[in-house]
């Protein structure tokens, strides 16, 4: 079964070769690698072109800068694999990542999202402590990283990445998949390496310090999936209360998107007691 590894690249000149090498080094050999240059202003394109001419299973495309969602969709539309893996242009896969993910799908065809433990490298090292998937906590905050392996037909069935958002777009995609399908599995091994860099050469790093982008993306997701949130017991008042009851999330998101949502869409006096408890 062919697996398509899609690598969006934006100003990754210094690290893209390492990322591609981790894809080429997979123990599972039935793969195609699709690298999409998202309007880089450095020499990323030259680096990838030099590599791609040496390998028949690498395809390279360049386009104008449209952001990560558009870039991943562009690559997926050119893919032929049964499964998709989106690998950012500064991260790395363990040699056995694809093989182990495919093995889980073979054991359980009802799975739709498979990923693994991960760790940081670069300017920060150590385990990336991703919580186990539980629907309630997942709706409060994402616990499934972008590098998860998914089925290509499911990806297109739910409508690909939403190109209206440019931050936490993977979370919004997972929500759509899990609204219609079931089956999430985290392999209990470290098989992915997430680069932390002080340079702005990561699709994620470009947004991390822009709080308004993060807040607006969360507001967008909640509004888009409001009915689903309510079906799972997360009306806005219940959501605020749930977050307030969970100290970890309260500390992380205190005074950010939940609070802004509350003020934007509700009269504070109506939910005064709930809001005061949250504070």
N, C-alpha and C positions, 0 to 999 in steps of 0.2 A: 504494500500500500504506500503510494507516494505521499510524502510529507513536504509541504511548501513552507520554507522558512523565509519570512518577509522582513526585510531590514530597511526601515526608513532611516535616511541619513541626512542630518542637517549640521553642517560645520563640524564634522567628525574626522577631519583630516588626520589627526594624530593617533586616533584609536580605532578607526574603522577596519583596518587590516587585522587587528587582533580579534575583533568581533567576527569578521568573516572567517578567519582561521578556526574559531571555535565551532562554527557551523560546518566547515569543511571536514573537521576532525571527528565528526559524529561516527560512533560505532555502527549506527543504523545507516545504511548506504543508499536507501531509496529516497533520496531527497532532491529537491530543487531549491536553489537560493535565488531570491529576487531582491535586488537592492534598488531602492528608489531614492534618488537624490532630490531633496525637497528645496531646490533653489539655494544650495549652499553658496556662500561667498568666499570660501577658502578653496583649497585644492583637493577637497574630498573626491570630486568627480575624477580627477586624474589618478588618484590612488586606486579607486575602485576599477576604473577602466584597465589599469595595468594588471590588476588581479584577475578580472573577469575574462581577459583574453586567454588565460592559461587553463581555464576550467570550463568544460562543456556544460556543467550543471549550474552555472552562475549566469543570470540575466541581469543586465544593468539598464536602468532608465533614469532620465532626468526630466524634471518638470519645474514649473514656476512654484515659488513658495506658497503653499496653501495650508500648512499646518499638519500636525500628526494624524488627525482623523482622515483627512483627505488622502494623505500619503499612504496610509495603511490600506485604505479602500482601493486606491489605485493599484497597489501591489497585489491585493487579493483578487482583483478582477483579471489579472494576468496569470493567476496561478492555475495549476492543474491537479494539485494534491487532494487527497481525501481529507487530510488534516492540515490545519494552519497553525503556525507558531509565529507570533510577532516579536521580533528581537530588536530592541533599540540599538542604534549604531554605536553605542559605547559600552554595551554589556557583553557578557559571555555565557555560553552554555557549557555545562560539563559534558565530557565526551559521551556519556551514556544517557543524556537527557531524553533525546528523541526515542531511543530504544525502549527506555523504561516507560515513557508515556504511552507509546504504541502498545506495549505489553499489557498495560492496564485496560486499554480499550478492547483488546482481544479477550481479556478475562471477563470484562463486563461491558457488552455493547451498549448498555443503557446509559453509560457515562456520557457527559457532554462537555465537561470542563475538567482537565487534568493538569496539575502543576506540582511543584515540589517545594521543599524547604530551600531557602536561599541565604546567601551571606553577602556582606558588603566588601568591596575592595576599593583601592584608590586612596582618597583622602580620609576615608573612614573604613574601619575593618570590624569584623565580628558578625554574629548571626543577625539576620533580618527576622525579627520575631513577628511572623505573620500569624494571627490568631486562626484557629480552626474555623471552617465555615459552619456557621449556624445562621439560619435565615433571619432571625430577629436582629442579631448583632450586625449581620451583613447589611441590613437596610439602614443601620445607623452609620456605618462606615465600611468602606471596602476592605476585604481581606484577601482578595484574589488578584494577583499581580498580572501585568500585561502579558507576560511570557507564557501564560497558560496555553496548552494545546487544545484546540477546539475543532469540531467538524466543519468542513467547508460548507456543506449544504445547510447546516444550521445557521452559520454566520450570515449567509445570504437570505435565508428564510426570515430572519428577524430584522433584516434591513441594514446590515453592516454597521460601521461606526457612524454615530450621529455627527455630522460635520458642522453642526451649530455650536458645538462646545470644543474647547481646545485644552481642557484640563479634566482629569479623572474620567476621560471618555471611555476608558476600559470598564469602569464601574457601571456606567450607564448601559454599556453593551451586555455585561453579565446580568444585570437586572432584567433586560429584555429576554435573554436566553432562559433565565431561570423562572420567568413568568410563564413560559410556554413549555419548557423542558425541565427535566430533573437530572441529577447525577453529577456531583462534584466530588473529586478525590484529590487529596494532597499526598504525594509520595513522601514518606518519612525519611528522605535523604536530601542532602544539600547538593542540588544539581544545577543551580543557577547562581550567577555572580553579578551583582548590581553595583555598577561603578558610582562612587560618590566623588564628585570633582568640584573644585572651586571655580573651574572655568565654565562658561555658558555654552557647552557643546553637547548638552543632553536635551532631548525634547522635553523631559520632565523638569530639569534644572531651570529651563527658561521661564517656567511658571511658578516655581516654588516660592519665590519672594514676592510674588504679586498676589497679595491676599484678596484683592477685589475679584480677580479671575477665579480663584478658588471658591469664594463665597457665591459668586454669580452662577458658577457651574452647579453647586449644590442646590441653590434655589431652583435652577432650571430642571435638575433631575427630580426634585421633590414635586414640582408642579407637573412635570410630564407624567409622572407615575403616581400622582396623588391618589387615584382610586385603588391602586395596588397597595400603597402604604396604608390606606384606611382599612382595606380588607385584612391586613395583617396587624391591625390594632394600633396603627400609627397615624391618627389624626394629628393635627399640629399640636394640640394641647397634650395629647398622650406622648407624642414624640419629645416634646420639651421636658415633660415629667420623667420619661424614661432616661433621657440623657442626664437630667439632674440627679437621678438615683444612682447612676453609674459614675463614680468619681473619676475614673480614667477618662471617660469621654467628656465629662464636665470640665476637667482641667484642660483637655486638648482643644475643645471648641468653645470654651467660655467666651462670651462676648463676640462670637463670630457669626456664623450663618444662621443658626437657629434664632438667635436674638434679633438679627436683621429681618428674618422672615416674619417673626412675631410682630415687629413694629410695622412692617410694610403691609401686611395683609389683615391684621386684626386690631381692634381697638383695645389698647392695654387695659382699660378699666374692665372690660368684659372678662378677661382671664387674669385679673390682678393676682388672685391667690396662687394660681399655677405659676405665674411668672415670678412672683416673689419667692416661691419654693425653689424654683430653678436657680435664682440668684443665691 
